[in-house]
Amino acid sequence: MLQEGVKAPDFSLPDQAGGTVSLSDFKGKKVVLYFYPKDNTPGCTRQACAFAAAYEGFKSRDVAVIGVSKDSVSSHKKFAEKHGLPFILLADPELTVIKAYDVWQEKKLYGKISYGVVRTTYIIDENGIIEKVMPKVKPDTNAAEILAYLN
């Protein structure tokens, strides 16, 4: 897990519309960068919908919301359209950014060990420094916790 106070690794990844988004595009703006395992799974859908429901609160604070998973651009496009997601979803099938932010980790489920994305949120300040790390967040409360933190 990356630590608070360190420079956030810059990146460029395709978004759900097929454009390229870089962290450096948001210089001067706070960014909520959240990593999640997979589009259209129950927890990830609840988390994305909670961010969508709270989106006006982020927008009014001039905070960008960016979701990242290893799903494809087309998967993100369908996911965003199906659930009316108003924020950026980035596709990282090569795990470049997922690994740079140290969220690709060993997971245990029913005694079986595998690797996957650990649901984690980073709040990055206007200068590209990690301001807050929220590891192993709960899908239903993550967006509200961030808004409370930002107040």
N, C-alpha and C positions, 0 to 999 in steps of 0.2 A: 504494500500500500504506500502510495506517495504521501509525504508529510506536509502539514501546513507550513507555510512560509517559504516553500521552494517554488522555483519557476515551473509553471505548467508546461509540459512538452507540447510544442506546436505540432500541428497536423494539417493535412488536407485530405478530405474524404468526400465521396459523392453523397449528395442528399437524395431524398425521395423524389425530387423533381428532375434529377439527373445533373444538377449543377454541382460545382465543387465548393466546399465550405472549408475554410481554414480558421483555426483559433485566432490567428493574427487579424482576421477580419473584424474582430470584436474589441480591438484595442480601445480603451477609454470607456468600456462597458463591462458590467459584471456579467458573468456567464454561469449558469447552472448546467453542468455537464454530468448527465446521468447515464450509467451503463446498466443494461438489462440483458437477460439471457436470450429471449426469443419473442418475435412478433406473434400476436394472436394466441398466446398462452394465458391462462387465467390471471396469474399474478402480474404479468407484464402488461396485460390489457387494463387491469385495474389501476396500475401505476400510471400508465399513459393517460387514461381517462381522468385521473385525479389531477395530473398536470394540466390537461385541457380545461378542466373545470376551474382551476386556479389561475389560468393563463392571464386574465385581465389584471390580476394582482401583480404578476411578474412584469407585464407590459407597462403598467402605471409606475413601476419602480425602474423602468428602463433596463430590465434584466433579460438577457437572452436565455432561452431554454433549448438545450440540445440533447437528444437521446441518441445513444450509440449501442448497436448490437452487431453481431456477425451476419445478420440477415442481408439479403441482396437489396439493391435499389428497388426492384419490382415488388419485393415483399413489403418493404417500407411504404411504397406508394399505395399498395392495397390496404395496408394496416392504417395508414393516415386517413385515407378516404373512407374506409369502413367506420372509423370511430371519430371522424371530424377533428383530427389532431391539428392544431394551428401552429405547431412549432416544428423545428428542424429535426429530422431523423437521419442519422448518418450510417452508411453501410461500411462495415469493416470486416469483410469475409476473410481477409488475410491476417486478421488479428493484430495488425500493426499498432493501432492506437490502444486497443484493449490491453495488449502486453505492455506498451509504454506507460500506461496508467496503473499497471500491476493489478488488474482485476481478473486476469485469467488464472484461476487457482484450482487446486485440488478440492473436489467436493465429494461428500459421502452421502449416499442415498440407499437406504435399506442394506447397509453393509457393503455396498458396491462403491468402489472408488473410480471417479472419472474426473476429467477437467472441464471447466466451464466458466462462464462469466459470473462473478459474484456481484450481486446487485449493490452498486456503490454510487454515491453522488459526490461530486466535487463542486465547490463554489470557488470560482476563480475571479479575482478582483480585476479592477480596471487596468492594472499594469501586467496582467498575465501571471500573477502569483497565486498559488493555492491558498485561499483564505480559510476554507473549512473542508474537512474530510468527513463524510458520513458513510461508514462501512456497514454492510449487511442491513440496508434500510428495509423498512416494511413498505410494501407497495401502496397500501391504502393511506398511509400517513406521511409519506415522504414529502410531497408537495406542500402540505400544510406546515410541516416542521420547518421547511426552508423559508416559507413566507414569514413564519413567526421569528425565525432567526434574523431575517432581513429587516424587521421592524426596529 
